[in-house]
Amino acid sequence: MISDRTKAAMAQAKLRGVKLGNPRLDSGEAAWANIRAADAFASKVYPIIEEMIAEGISLRAMARELNERGIKTRTGKHWQASTVQNVILWGQKI
């Protein structure tokens, strides 16, 4: 019943001209801008991580080293092993 009422209300809103959905994501531009920003950041930090890979440093140690150097993630946070791994995976795709 809830689903039926929700669908009916959305149909009525649409008839009144209400634009449904998230307008920022309708064109996909916001998502692509986010992807481009992430790629640009990864391309800058990947060479540093690549050097650490060559030295045989663990993901956790890499995160610690990046934090000690004062390098923040793209979103301005501290590095975690999983964040380092994401950049490594990005580097393997290029």
PyMOL Python script that loads the backbone (N, CA, C, O; Angstrom):
from pymol import cmd

cmd.read_pdbstr("""\
ATOM      1  N   MET A   1       0.824  -1.191   0.000  1.00  0.00           N
ATOM      2  CA  MET A   1       0.000   0.000   0.000  1.00  0.00           C
ATOM      3  C   MET A   1       0.873   1.261   0.000  1.00  0.00           C
ATOM      4  O   MET A   1       0.573   2.231  -0.697  1.00  0.00           O
ATOM      5  N   ILE A   2       1.939   1.238   0.778  1.00  0.00           N
ATOM      6  CA  ILE A   2       2.811   2.416   0.828  1.00  0.00           C
ATOM      7  C   ILE A   2       3.400   2.694  -0.546  1.00  0.00           C
ATOM      8  O   ILE A   2       3.459   3.844  -0.981  1.00  0.00           O
ATOM      9  N   SER A   3       3.834   1.643  -1.228  1.00  0.00           N
ATOM     10  CA  SER A   3       4.412   1.792  -2.553  1.00  0.00           C
ATOM     11  C   SER A   3       3.398   2.395  -3.517  1.00  0.00           C
ATOM     12  O   SER A   3       3.730   3.292  -4.292  1.00  0.00           O
ATOM     13  N   ASP A   4       2.176   1.911  -3.471  1.00  0.00           N
ATOM     14  CA  ASP A   4       1.128   2.433  -4.359  1.00  0.00           C
ATOM     15  C   ASP A   4       0.867   3.907  -4.090  1.00  0.00           C
ATOM     16  O   ASP A   4       0.735   4.699  -5.023  1.00  0.00           O
ATOM     17  N   ARG A   5       0.791   4.277  -2.808  1.00  0.00           N
ATOM     18  CA  ARG A   5       0.540   5.684  -2.467  1.00  0.00           C
ATOM     19  C   ARG A   5       1.709   6.570  -2.893  1.00  0.00           C
ATOM     20  O   ARG A   5       1.507   7.685  -3.373  1.00  0.00           O
ATOM     21  N   THR A   6       2.927   6.070  -2.716  1.00  0.00           N
ATOM     22  CA  THR A   6       4.096   6.850  -3.108  1.00  0.00           C
ATOM     23  C   THR A   6       4.119   7.060  -4.613  1.00  0.00           C
ATOM     24  O   THR A   6       4.376   8.168  -5.083  1.00  0.00           O
ATOM     25  N   LYS A   7       3.850   6.000  -5.373  1.00  0.00           N
ATOM     26  CA  LYS A   7       3.826   6.113  -6.831  1.00  0.00           C
ATOM     27  C   LYS A   7       2.740   7.082  -7.295  1.00  0.00           C
ATOM     28  O   LYS A   7       2.960   7.869  -8.215  1.00  0.00           O
ATOM     29  N   ALA A   8       1.582   7.025  -6.667  1.00  0.00           N
ATOM     30  CA  ALA A   8       0.493   7.926  -7.030  1.00  0.00           C
ATOM     31  C   ALA A   8       0.859   9.380  -6.714  1.00  0.00           C
ATOM     32  O   ALA A   8       0.587  10.280  -7.509  1.00  0.00           O
ATOM     33  N   ALA A   9       1.473   9.604  -5.558  1.00  0.00           N
ATOM     34  CA  ALA A   9       1.871  10.962  -5.182  1.00  0.00           C
ATOM     35  C   ALA A   9       2.940  11.500  -6.126  1.00  0.00           C
ATOM     36  O   ALA A   9       2.913  12.674  -6.493  1.00  0.00           O
ATOM     37  N   MET A  10       3.876  10.649  -6.515  1.00  0.00           N
ATOM     38  CA  MET A  10       4.909  11.082  -7.447  1.00  0.00           C
ATOM     39  C   MET A  10       4.328  11.384  -8.825  1.00  0.00           C
ATOM     40  O   MET A  10       4.759  12.329  -9.486  1.00  0.00           O
ATOM     41  N   ALA A  11       3.369  10.600  -9.254  1.00  0.00           N
ATOM     42  CA  ALA A  11       2.718  10.852 -10.535  1.00  0.00           C
ATOM     43  C   ALA A  11       1.973  12.183 -10.507  1.00  0.00           C
ATOM     44  O   ALA A  11       2.008  12.936 -11.481  1.00  0.00           O
ATOM     45  N   GLN A  12       1.304  12.474  -9.403  1.00  0.00           N
ATOM     46  CA  GLN A  12       0.592  13.757  -9.270  1.00  0.00           C
ATOM     47  C   GLN A  12       1.580  14.923  -9.267  1.00  0.00           C
ATOM     48  O   GLN A  12       1.332  15.953  -9.895  1.00  0.00           O
ATOM     49  N   ALA A  13       2.681  14.764  -8.572  1.00  0.00           N
ATOM     50  CA  ALA A  13       3.689  15.817  -8.532  1.00  0.00           C
ATOM     51  C   ALA A  13       4.263  16.063  -9.924  1.00  0.00           C
ATOM     52  O   ALA A  13       4.501  17.206 -10.316  1.00  0.00           O
ATOM     53  N   LYS A  14       4.481  14.995 -10.655  1.00  0.00           N
ATOM     54  CA  LYS A  14       5.009  15.117 -12.005  1.00  0.00           C
ATOM     55  C   LYS A  14       4.026  15.859 -12.908  1.00  0.00           C
ATOM     56  O   LYS A  14       4.430  16.678 -13.733  1.00  0.00           O
ATOM     57  N   LEU A  15       2.737  15.568 -12.748  1.00  0.00           N
ATOM     58  CA  LEU A  15       1.714  16.270 -13.522  1.00  0.00           C
ATOM     59  C   LEU A  15       1.697  17.761 -13.207  1.00  0.00           C
ATOM     60  O   LEU A  15       1.393  18.578 -14.076  1.00  0.00           O
ATOM     61  N   ARG A  16       2.023  18.117 -11.964  1.00  0.00           N
ATOM     62  CA  ARG A  16       2.064  19.530 -11.564  1.00  0.00           C
ATOM     63  C   ARG A  16       3.339  20.211 -12.048  1.00  0.00           C
ATOM     64  O   ARG A  16       3.490  21.424 -11.897  1.00  0.00           O
ATOM     65  N   GLY A  17       4.261  19.436 -12.631  1.00  0.00           N
ATOM     66  CA  GLY A  17       5.482  20.012 -13.163  1.00  0.00           C
ATOM     67  C   GLY A  17       6.660  19.988 -12.209  1.00  0.00           C
ATOM     68  O   GLY A  17       7.689  20.607 -12.475  1.00  0.00           O
ATOM     69  N   VAL A  18       6.517  19.272 -11.092  1.00  0.00           N
ATOM     70  CA  VAL A  18       7.617  19.166 -10.146  1.00  0.00           C
ATOM     71  C   VAL A  18       8.700  18.292 -10.761  1.00  0.00           C
ATOM     72  O   VAL A  18       8.426  17.207 -11.274  1.00  0.00           O
ATOM     73  N   LYS A  19       9.948  18.787 -10.702  1.00  0.00           N
ATOM     74  CA  LYS A  19      11.056  18.010 -11.239  1.00  0.00           C
ATOM     75  C   LYS A  19      11.508  17.023 -10.166  1.00  0.00           C
ATOM     76  O   LYS A  19      11.908  17.431  -9.076  1.00  0.00           O
ATOM     77  N   LEU A  20      11.445  15.743 -10.466  1.00  0.00           N
ATOM     78  CA  LEU A  20      11.802  14.701  -9.513  1.00  0.00           C
ATOM     79  C   LEU A  20      13.267  14.324  -9.670  1.00  0.00           C
ATOM     80  O   LEU A  20      13.834  14.455 -10.755  1.00  0.00           O
ATOM     81  N   GLY A  21      13.872  13.862  -8.600  1.00  0.00           N
ATOM     82  CA  GLY A  21      15.256  13.417  -8.631  1.00  0.00           C
ATOM     83  C   GLY A  21      16.208  14.496  -8.159  1.00  0.00           C
ATOM     84  O   GLY A  21      15.791  15.586  -7.768  1.00  0.00           O
ATOM     85  N   ASN A  22      17.483  14.181  -8.199  1.00  0.00           N
ATOM     86  CA  ASN A  22      18.527  15.094  -7.767  1.00  0.00           C
ATOM     87  C   ASN A  22      18.992  15.894  -8.974  1.00  0.00           C
ATOM     88  O   ASN A  22      19.596  15.321  -9.881  1.00  0.00           O
ATOM     89  N   PRO A  23      18.736  17.185  -9.017  1.00  0.00           N
ATOM     90  CA  PRO A  23      19.098  17.970 -10.202  1.00  0.00           C
ATOM     91  C   PRO A  23      20.605  18.046 -10.441  1.00  0.00           C
ATOM     92  O   PRO A  23      21.041  18.231 -11.577  1.00  0.00           O
ATOM     93  N   ARG A  24      21.398  17.906  -9.386  1.00  0.00           N
ATOM     94  CA  ARG A  24      22.850  17.954  -9.557  1.00  0.00           C
ATOM     95  C   ARG A  24      23.364  16.730 -10.300  1.00  0.00           C
ATOM     96  O   ARG A  24      24.410  16.800 -10.947  1.00  0.00           O
ATOM     97  N   LEU A  25      22.662  15.626 -10.223  1.00  0.00           N
ATOM     98  CA  LEU A  25      23.143  14.392 -10.831  1.00  0.00           C
ATOM     99  C   LEU A  25      22.427  14.040 -12.126  1.00  0.00           C
ATOM    100  O   LEU A  25      22.767  13.050 -12.774  1.00  0.00           O
ATOM    101  N   ASP A  26      21.436  14.844 -12.509  1.00  0.00           N
ATOM    102  CA  ASP A  26      20.662  14.514 -13.700  1.00  0.00           C
ATOM    103  C   ASP A  26      21.521  14.385 -14.949  1.00  0.00           C
ATOM    104  O   ASP A  26      21.328  13.466 -15.746  1.00  0.00           O
ATOM    105  N   SER A  27      22.467  15.299 -15.122  1.00  0.00           N
ATOM    106  CA  SER A  27      23.288  15.242 -16.328  1.00  0.00           C
ATOM    107  C   SER A  27      24.510  14.361 -16.141  1.00  0.00           C
ATOM    108  O   SER A  27      25.192  14.028 -17.111  1.00  0.00           O
ATOM    109  N   GLY A  28      24.789  13.986 -14.915  1.00  0.00           N
ATOM    110  CA  GLY A  28      25.958  13.177 -14.645  1.00  0.00           C
ATOM    111  C   GLY A  28      27.234  13.991 -14.547  1.00  0.00           C
ATOM    112  O   GLY A  28      28.309  13.435 -14.321  1.00  0.00           O
ATOM    113  N   GLU A  29      27.126  15.317 -14.716  1.00  0.00           N
ATOM    114  CA  GLU A  29      28.318  16.163 -14.694  1.00  0.00           C
ATOM    115  C   GLU A  29      29.015  16.119 -13.345  1.00  0.00           C
ATOM    116  O   GLU A  29      30.244  16.080 -13.285  1.00  0.00           O
ATOM    117  N   ALA A  30      28.253  16.124 -12.268  1.00  0.00           N
ATOM    118  CA  ALA A  30      28.858  16.123 -10.931  1.00  0.00           C
ATOM    119  C   ALA A  30      29.654  14.834 -10.716  1.00  0.00           C
ATOM    120  O   ALA A  30      30.750  14.861 -10.157  1.00  0.00           O
ATOM    121  N   ALA A  31      29.108  13.731 -11.153  1.00  0.00           N
ATOM    122  CA  ALA A  31      29.806  12.454 -10.991  1.00  0.00           C
ATOM    123  C   ALA A  31      31.087  12.435 -11.807  1.00  0.00           C
ATOM    124  O   ALA A  31      32.121  11.971 -11.326  1.00  0.00           O
ATOM    125  N   TRP A  32      31.033  12.932 -13.029  1.00  0.00           N
ATOM    126  CA  TRP A  32      32.230  12.941 -13.868  1.00  0.00           C
ATOM    127  C   TRP A  32      33.272  13.915 -13.336  1.00  0.00           C
ATOM    128  O   TRP A  32      34.470  13.647 -13.421  1.00  0.00           O
ATOM    129  N   ALA A  33      32.829  15.037 -12.790  1.00  0.00           N
ATOM    130  CA  ALA A  33      33.771  15.996 -12.199  1.00  0.00           C
ATOM    131  C   ALA A  33      34.486  15.362 -11.008  1.00  0.00           C
ATOM    132  O   ALA A  33      35.685  15.566 -10.817  1.00  0.00           O
ATOM    133  N   ASN A  34      33.755  14.600 -10.218  1.00  0.00           N
ATOM    134  CA  ASN A  34      34.339  13.909  -9.070  1.00  0.00           C
ATOM    135  C   ASN A  34      35.365  12.873  -9.531  1.00  0.00           C
ATOM    136  O   ASN A  34      36.430  12.743  -8.928  1.00  0.00           O
ATOM    137  N   ILE A  35      35.055  12.154 -10.570  1.00  0.00           N
ATOM    138  CA  ILE A  35      35.978  11.149 -11.111  1.00  0.00           C
ATOM    139  C   ILE A  35      37.238  11.816 -11.645  1.00  0.00           C
ATOM    140  O   ILE A  35      38.346  11.334 -11.408  1.00  0.00           O
ATOM    141  N   ARG A  36      37.073  12.921 -12.365  1.00  0.00           N
ATOM    142  CA  ARG A  36      38.247  13.633 -12.898  1.00  0.00           C
ATOM    143  C   ARG A  36      39.131  14.154 -11.770  1.00  0.00           C
ATOM    144  O   ARG A  36      40.357  14.080 -11.858  1.00  0.00           O
ATOM    145  N   ALA A  37      38.513  14.681 -10.707  1.00  0.00           N
ATOM    146  CA  ALA A  37      39.285  15.189  -9.561  1.00  0.00           C
ATOM    147  C   ALA A  37      40.034  14.054  -8.876  1.00  0.00           C
ATOM    148  O   ALA A  37      41.191  14.216  -8.490  1.00  0.00           O
ATOM    149  N   ALA A  38      39.381  12.911  -8.724  1.00  0.00           N
ATOM    150  CA  ALA A  38      40.025  11.754  -8.090  1.00  0.00           C
ATOM    151  C   ALA A  38      41.186  11.257  -8.940  1.00  0.00           C
ATOM    152  O   ALA A  38      42.244  10.920  -8.409  1.00  0.00           O
ATOM    153  N   ASP A  39      41.000  11.210 -10.247  1.00  0.00           N
ATOM    154  CA  ASP A  39      42.078  10.776 -11.143  1.00  0.00           C
ATOM    155  C   ASP A  39      43.262  11.739 -11.086  1.00  0.00           C
ATOM    156  O   ASP A  39      44.413  11.305 -11.056  1.00  0.00           O
ATOM    157  N   ALA A  40      42.986  13.037 -11.071  1.00  0.00           N
ATOM    158  CA  ALA A  40      44.063  14.031 -11.020  1.00  0.00           C
ATOM    159  C   ALA A  40      44.848  13.900  -9.719  1.00  0.00           C
ATOM    160  O   ALA A  40      46.077  13.974  -9.720  1.00  0.00           O
ATOM    161  N   PHE A  41      44.136  13.703  -8.607  1.00  0.00           N
ATOM    162  CA  PHE A  41      44.820  13.546  -7.329  1.00  0.00           C
ATOM    163  C   PHE A  41      45.659  12.277  -7.318  1.00  0.00           C
ATOM    164  O   PHE A  41      46.814  12.298  -6.895  1.00  0.00           O
ATOM    165  N   ALA A  42      45.083  11.174  -7.782  1.00  0.00           N
ATOM    166  CA  ALA A  42      45.798   9.896  -7.782  1.00  0.00           C
ATOM    167  C   ALA A  42      47.051   9.980  -8.648  1.00  0.00           C
ATOM    168  O   ALA A  42      48.076   9.388  -8.310  1.00  0.00           O
ATOM    169  N   SER A  43      46.980  10.702  -9.752  1.00  0.00           N
ATOM    170  CA  SER A  43      48.155  10.812 -10.629  1.00  0.00           C
ATOM    171  C   SER A  43      49.293  11.564  -9.942  1.00  0.00           C
ATOM    172  O   SER A  43      50.461  11.341 -10.259  1.00  0.00           O
ATOM    173  N   LYS A  44      48.961  12.455  -8.999  1.00  0.00           N
ATOM    174  CA  LYS A  44      50.006  13.199  -8.282  1.00  0.00           C
ATOM    175  C   LYS A  44      50.622  12.374  -7.158  1.00  0.00           C
ATOM    176  O   LYS A  44      51.828  12.449  -6.923  1.00  0.00           O
ATOM    177  N   VAL A  45      49.810  11.594  -6.469  1.00  0.00           N
ATOM    178  CA  VAL A  45      50.304  10.866  -5.297  1.00  0.00           C
ATOM    179  C   VAL A  45      50.826   9.466  -5.654  1.00  0.00           C
ATOM    180  O   VAL A  45      51.582   8.876  -4.882  1.00  0.00           O
ATOM    181  N   TYR A  46      50.437   8.941  -6.797  1.00  0.00           N
ATOM    182  CA  TYR A  46      50.839   7.583  -7.172  1.00  0.00           C
ATOM    183  C   TYR A  46      52.353   7.402  -7.256  1.00  0.00           C
ATOM    184  O   TYR A  46      52.848   6.368  -6.807  1.00  0.00           O
ATOM    185  N   PRO A  47      53.120   8.354  -7.808  1.00  0.00           N
ATOM    186  CA  PRO A  47      54.570   8.152  -7.854  1.00  0.00           C
ATOM    187  C   PRO A  47      55.199   7.978  -6.464  1.00  0.00           C
ATOM    188  O   PRO A  47      56.153   7.216  -6.308  1.00  0.00           O
ATOM    189  N   ILE A  48      54.673   8.670  -5.471  1.00  0.00           N
ATOM    190  CA  ILE A  48      55.177   8.518  -4.105  1.00  0.00           C
ATOM    191  C   ILE A  48      54.892   7.107  -3.602  1.00  0.00           C
ATOM    192  O   ILE A  48      55.753   6.454  -3.013  1.00  0.00           O
ATOM    193  N   ILE A  49      53.679   6.656  -3.845  1.00  0.00           N
ATOM    194  CA  ILE A  49      53.285   5.316  -3.407  1.00  0.00           C
ATOM    195  C   ILE A  49      54.056   4.255  -4.176  1.00  0.00           C
ATOM    196  O   ILE A  49      54.417   3.216  -3.623  1.00  0.00           O
ATOM    197  N   GLU A  50      54.307   4.518  -5.448  1.00  0.00           N
ATOM    198  CA  GLU A  50      55.050   3.569  -6.283  1.00  0.00           C
ATOM    199  C   GLU A  50      56.466   3.349  -5.727  1.00  0.00           C
ATOM    200  O   GLU A  50      56.984   2.232  -5.746  1.00  0.00           O
ATOM    201  N   GLU A  51      57.077   4.423  -5.235  1.00  0.00           N
ATOM    202  CA  GLU A  51      58.401   4.286  -4.619  1.00  0.00           C
ATOM    203  C   GLU A  51      58.339   3.391  -3.382  1.00  0.00           C
ATOM    204  O   GLU A  51      59.227   2.571  -3.153  1.00  0.00           O
ATOM    205  N   MET A  52      57.291   3.556  -2.599  1.00  0.00           N
ATOM    206  CA  MET A  52      57.127   2.741  -1.391  1.00  0.00           C
ATOM    207  C   MET A  52      56.871   1.282  -1.739  1.00  0.00           C
ATOM    208  O   MET A  52      57.323   0.383  -1.029  1.00  0.00           O
ATOM    209  N   ILE A  53      56.152   1.047  -2.822  1.00  0.00           N
ATOM    210  CA  ILE A  53      55.913  -0.321  -3.275  1.00  0.00           C
ATOM    211  C   ILE A  53      57.249  -0.980  -3.614  1.00  0.00           C
ATOM    212  O   ILE A  53      57.496  -2.130  -3.251  1.00  0.00           O
ATOM    213  N   ALA A  54      58.107  -0.234  -4.315  1.00  0.00           N
ATOM    214  CA  ALA A  54      59.424  -0.757  -4.705  1.00  0.00           C
ATOM    215  C   ALA A  54      60.269  -1.110  -3.482  1.00  0.00           C
ATOM    216  O   ALA A  54      61.096  -2.021  -3.528  1.00  0.00           O
ATOM    217  N   GLU A  55      60.049  -0.374  -2.384  1.00  0.00           N
ATOM    218  CA  GLU A  55      60.794  -0.643  -1.148  1.00  0.00           C
ATOM    219  C   GLU A  55      60.181  -1.788  -0.343  1.00  0.00           C
ATOM    220  O   GLU A  55      60.752  -2.220   0.659  1.00  0.00           O
ATOM    221  N   GLY A  56      59.024  -2.278  -0.779  1.00  0.00           N
ATOM    222  CA  GLY A  56      58.385  -3.399  -0.103  1.00  0.00           C
ATOM    223  C   GLY A  56      57.642  -3.020   1.169  1.00  0.00           C
ATOM    224  O   GLY A  56      57.460  -3.849   2.061  1.00  0.00           O
ATOM    225  N   ILE A  57      57.216  -1.770   1.249  1.00  0.00           N
ATOM    226  CA  ILE A  57      56.515  -1.286   2.439  1.00  0.00           C
ATOM    227  C   ILE A  57      55.060  -1.760   2.406  1.00  0.00           C
ATOM    228  O   ILE A  57      54.441  -1.789   1.342  1.00  0.00           O
ATOM    229  N   SER A  58      54.519  -2.128   3.555  1.00  0.00           N
ATOM    230  CA  SER A  58      53.125  -2.583   3.641  1.00  0.00           C
ATOM    231  C   SER A  58      52.158  -1.410   3.449  1.00  0.00           C
ATOM    232  O   SER A  58      52.538  -0.246   3.572  1.00  0.00           O
ATOM    233  N   LEU A  59      50.920  -1.738   3.149  1.00  0.00           N
ATOM    234  CA  LEU A  59      49.901  -0.701   2.966  1.00  0.00           C
ATOM    235  C   LEU A  59      49.752   0.166   4.213  1.00  0.00           C
ATOM    236  O   LEU A  59      49.652   1.389   4.123  1.00  0.00           O
ATOM    237  N   ARG A  60      49.739  -0.477   5.366  1.00  0.00           N
ATOM    238  CA  ARG A  60      49.593   0.257   6.624  1.00  0.00           C
ATOM    239  C   ARG A  60      50.769   1.201   6.851  1.00  0.00           C
ATOM    240  O   ARG A  60      50.591   2.333   7.300  1.00  0.00           O
ATOM    241  N   ALA A  61      51.978   0.721   6.533  1.00  0.00           N
ATOM    242  CA  ALA A  61      53.164   1.563   6.685  1.00  0.00           C
ATOM    243  C   ALA A  61      53.152   2.717   5.681  1.00  0.00           C
ATOM    244  O   ALA A  61      53.591   3.825   5.992  1.00  0.00           O
ATOM    245  N   MET A  62      52.645   2.448   4.478  1.00  0.00           N
ATOM    246  CA  MET A  62      52.528   3.516   3.477  1.00  0.00           C
ATOM    247  C   MET A  62      51.592   4.602   3.972  1.00  0.00           C
ATOM    248  O   MET A  62      51.893   5.790   3.855  1.00  0.00           O
ATOM    249  N   ALA A  63      50.464   4.201   4.521  1.00  0.00           N
ATOM    250  CA  ALA A  63      49.500   5.172   5.049  1.00  0.00           C
ATOM    251  C   ALA A  63      50.140   5.994   6.161  1.00  0.00           C
ATOM    252  O   ALA A  63      49.981   7.214   6.210  1.00  0.00           O
ATOM    253  N   ARG A  64      50.855   5.330   7.042  1.00  0.00           N
ATOM    254  CA  ARG A  64      51.528   6.021   8.147  1.00  0.00           C
ATOM    255  C   ARG A  64      52.535   7.025   7.599  1.00  0.00           C
ATOM    256  O   ARG A  64      52.603   8.159   8.075  1.00  0.00           O
ATOM    257  N   GLU A  65      53.316   6.615   6.601  1.00  0.00           N
ATOM    258  CA  GLU A  65      54.334   7.483   6.006  1.00  0.00           C
ATOM    259  C   GLU A  65      53.706   8.709   5.338  1.00  0.00           C
ATOM    260  O   GLU A  65      54.194   9.827   5.503  1.00  0.00           O
ATOM    261  N   LEU A  66      52.631   8.498   4.591  1.00  0.00           N
ATOM    262  CA  LEU A  66      51.954   9.624   3.943  1.00  0.00           C
ATOM    263  C   LEU A  66      51.415  10.603   4.990  1.00  0.00           C
ATOM    264  O   LEU A  66      51.504  11.818   4.818  1.00  0.00           O
ATOM    265  N   ASN A  67      50.861  10.066   6.066  1.00  0.00           N
ATOM    266  CA  ASN A  67      50.356  10.925   7.141  1.00  0.00           C
ATOM    267  C   ASN A  67      51.493  11.690   7.805  1.00  0.00           C
ATOM    268  O   ASN A  67      51.348  12.875   8.104  1.00  0.00           O
ATOM    269  N   GLU A  68      52.621  11.027   8.038  1.00  0.00           N
ATOM    270  CA  GLU A  68      53.774  11.685   8.662  1.00  0.00           C
ATOM    271  C   GLU A  68      54.348  12.779   7.773  1.00  0.00           C
ATOM    272  O   GLU A  68      54.865  13.780   8.269  1.00  0.00           O
ATOM    273  N   ARG A  69      54.257  12.591   6.468  1.00  0.00           N
ATOM    274  CA  ARG A  69      54.737  13.612   5.530  1.00  0.00           C
ATOM    275  C   ARG A  69      53.754  14.782   5.412  1.00  0.00           C
ATOM    276  O   ARG A  69      54.059  15.795   4.783  1.00  0.00           O
ATOM    277  N   GLY A  70      52.586  14.633   6.015  1.00  0.00           N
ATOM    278  CA  GLY A  70      51.591  15.700   5.963  1.00  0.00           C
ATOM    279  C   GLY A  70      50.773  15.715   4.686  1.00  0.00           C
ATOM    280  O   GLY A  70      50.111  16.706   4.378  1.00  0.00           O
ATOM    281  N   ILE A  71      50.818  14.622   3.946  1.00  0.00           N
ATOM    282  CA  ILE A  71      50.041  14.516   2.710  1.00  0.00           C
ATOM    283  C   ILE A  71      48.652  14.014   3.078  1.00  0.00           C
ATOM    284  O   ILE A  71      48.506  12.933   3.649  1.00  0.00           O
ATOM    285  N   LYS A  72      47.650  14.790   2.753  1.00  0.00           N
ATOM    286  CA  LYS A  72      46.267  14.412   3.037  1.00  0.00           C
ATOM    287  C   LYS A  72      45.668  13.696   1.830  1.00  0.00           C
ATOM    288  O   LYS A  72      46.185  13.794   0.718  1.00  0.00           O
ATOM    289  N   THR A  73      44.579  12.981   2.061  1.00  0.00           N
ATOM    290  CA  THR A  73      43.851  12.372   0.950  1.00  0.00           C
ATOM    291  C   THR A  73      43.171  13.482   0.156  1.00  0.00           C
ATOM    292  O   THR A  73      43.193  14.641   0.571  1.00  0.00           O
ATOM    293  N   ARG A  74      42.584  13.150  -0.949  1.00  0.00           N
ATOM    294  CA  ARG A  74      41.904  14.148  -1.790  1.00  0.00           C
ATOM    295  C   ARG A  74      40.822  14.882  -1.021  1.00  0.00           C
ATOM    296  O   ARG A  74      40.558  16.055  -1.283  1.00  0.00           O
ATOM    297  N   THR A  75      40.198  14.201  -0.077  1.00  0.00           N
ATOM    298  CA  THR A  75      39.129  14.827   0.699  1.00  0.00           C
ATOM    299  C   THR A  75      39.641  15.479   1.975  1.00  0.00           C
ATOM    300  O   THR A  75      38.853  15.927   2.808  1.00  0.00           O
ATOM    301  N   GLY A  76      40.973  15.532   2.131  1.00  0.00           N
ATOM    302  CA  GLY A  76      41.565  16.216   3.266  1.00  0.00           C
ATOM    303  C   GLY A  76      41.642  15.399   4.546  1.00  0.00           C
ATOM    304  O   GLY A  76      41.790  15.952   5.636  1.00  0.00           O
ATOM    305  N   LYS A  77      41.541  14.097   4.415  1.00  0.00           N
ATOM    306  CA  LYS A  77      41.566  13.225   5.590  1.00  0.00           C
ATOM    307  C   LYS A  77      42.898  12.508   5.701  1.00  0.00           C
ATOM    308  O   LYS A  77      43.765  12.637   4.837  1.00  0.00           O
ATOM    309  N   HIS A  78      43.047  11.745   6.788  1.00  0.00           N
ATOM    310  CA  HIS A  78      44.245  10.939   6.980  1.00  0.00           C
ATOM    311  C   HIS A  78      44.158   9.672   6.140  1.00  0.00           C
ATOM    312  O   HIS A  78      43.072   9.165   5.859  1.00  0.00           O
ATOM    313  N   TRP A  79      45.317   9.179   5.750  1.00  0.00           N
ATOM    314  CA  TRP A  79      45.392   7.964   4.954  1.00  0.00           C
ATOM    315  C   TRP A  79      45.119   6.731   5.811  1.00  0.00           C
ATOM    316  O   TRP A  79      45.485   6.670   6.984  1.00  0.00           O
ATOM    317  N   GLN A  80      44.476   5.768   5.198  1.00  0.00           N
ATOM    318  CA  GLN A  80      44.268   4.439   5.761  1.00  0.00           C
ATOM    319  C   GLN A  80      44.848   3.452   4.746  1.00  0.00           C
ATOM    320  O   GLN A  80      45.073   3.808   3.590  1.00  0.00           O
ATOM    321  N   ALA A  81      45.084   2.232   5.173  1.00  0.00           N
ATOM    322  CA  ALA A  81      45.608   1.214   4.259  1.00  0.00           C
ATOM    323  C   ALA A  81      44.686   1.041   3.051  1.00  0.00           C
ATOM    324  O   ALA A  81      45.158   0.860   1.929  1.00  0.00           O
ATOM    325  N   SER A  82      43.385   1.094   3.279  1.00  0.00           N
ATOM    326  CA  SER A  82      42.434   0.906   2.170  1.00  0.00           C
ATOM    327  C   SER A  82      42.487   2.067   1.181  1.00  0.00           C
ATOM    328  O   SER A  82      42.269   1.865  -0.014  1.00  0.00           O
ATOM    329  N   THR A  83      42.772   3.277   1.658  1.00  0.00           N
ATOM    330  CA  THR A  83      42.880   4.433   0.775  1.00  0.00           C
ATOM    331  C   THR A  83      44.112   4.289  -0.112  1.00  0.00           C
ATOM    332  O   THR A  83      44.067   4.583  -1.307  1.00  0.00           O
ATOM    333  N   VAL A  84      45.206   3.835   0.482  1.00  0.00           N
ATOM    334  CA  VAL A  84      46.426   3.589  -0.284  1.00  0.00           C
ATOM    335  C   VAL A  84      46.158   2.513  -1.330  1.00  0.00           C
ATOM    336  O   VAL A  84      46.581   2.639  -2.479  1.00  0.00           O
ATOM    337  N   GLN A  85      45.463   1.469  -0.934  1.00  0.00           N
ATOM    338  CA  GLN A  85      45.156   0.381  -1.860  1.00  0.00           C
ATOM    339  C   GLN A  85      44.323   0.880  -3.042  1.00  0.00           C
ATOM    340  O   GLN A  85      44.530   0.441  -4.173  1.00  0.00           O
ATOM    341  N   ASN A  86      43.388   1.789  -2.788  1.00  0.00           N
ATOM    342  CA  ASN A  86      42.578   2.344  -3.878  1.00  0.00           C
ATOM    343  C   ASN A  86      43.446   3.082  -4.890  1.00  0.00           C
ATOM    344  O   ASN A  86      43.222   2.969  -6.095  1.00  0.00           O
ATOM    345  N   VAL A  87      44.425   3.832  -4.417  1.00  0.00           N
ATOM    346  CA  VAL A  87      45.323   4.544  -5.328  1.00  0.00           C
ATOM    347  C   VAL A  87      46.183   3.546  -6.101  1.00  0.00           C
ATOM    348  O   VAL A  87      46.435   3.743  -7.290  1.00  0.00           O
ATOM    349  N   ILE A  88      46.628   2.496  -5.452  1.00  0.00           N
ATOM    350  CA  ILE A  88      47.413   1.462  -6.138  1.00  0.00           C
ATOM    351  C   ILE A  88      46.571   0.806  -7.229  1.00  0.00           C
ATOM    352  O   ILE A  88      47.061   0.591  -8.338  1.00  0.00           O
ATOM    353  N   LEU A  89      45.335   0.491  -6.935  1.00  0.00           N
ATOM    354  CA  LEU A  89      44.452  -0.099  -7.946  1.00  0.00           C
ATOM    355  C   LEU A  89      44.235   0.852  -9.102  1.00  0.00           C
ATOM    356  O   LEU A  89      44.192   0.432 -10.259  1.00  0.00           O
ATOM    357  N   TRP A  90      44.098   2.144  -8.791  1.00  0.00           N
ATOM    358  CA  TRP A  90      43.970   3.150  -9.849  1.00  0.00           C
ATOM    359  C   TRP A  90      45.212   3.107 -10.746  1.00  0.00           C
ATOM    360  O   TRP A  90      45.103   3.136 -11.972  1.00  0.00           O
ATOM    361  N   GLY A  91      46.395   3.037 -10.119  1.00  0.00           N
ATOM    362  CA  GLY A  91      47.643   3.018 -10.865  1.00  0.00           C
ATOM    363  C   GLY A  91      47.794   1.795 -11.754  1.00  0.00           C
ATOM    364  O   GLY A  91      48.443   1.854 -12.798  1.00  0.00           O
ATOM    365  N   GLN A  92      47.199   0.698 -11.342  1.00  0.00           N
ATOM    366  CA  GLN A  92      47.277  -0.519 -12.138  1.00  0.00           C
ATOM    367  C   GLN A  92      46.375  -0.449 -13.366  1.00  0.00           C
ATOM    368  O   GLN A  92      46.575  -1.196 -14.324  1.00  0.00           O
ATOM    369  N   LYS A  93      45.391   0.435 -13.346  1.00  0.00           N
ATOM    370  CA  LYS A  93      44.470   0.565 -14.478  1.00  0.00           C
ATOM    371  C   LYS A  93      45.064   1.411 -15.600  1.00  0.00           C
ATOM    372  O   LYS A  93      44.680   1.273 -16.762  1.00  0.00           O
ATOM    373  N   ILE A  94      46.007   2.291 -15.243  1.00  0.00           N
ATOM    374  CA  ILE A  94      46.522   3.213 -16.270  1.00  0.00           C
ATOM    375  C   ILE A  94      47.599   2.561 -17.103  1.00  0.00           C
ATOM    376  O   ILE A  94      48.142   3.190 -18.012  1.00  0.00           O
TER     377      ILE A  94
END
""", "prot")
cmd.dss("prot")
cmd.show_as("cartoon", "prot")
cmd.util.cbc("prot")
cmd.orient("prot")
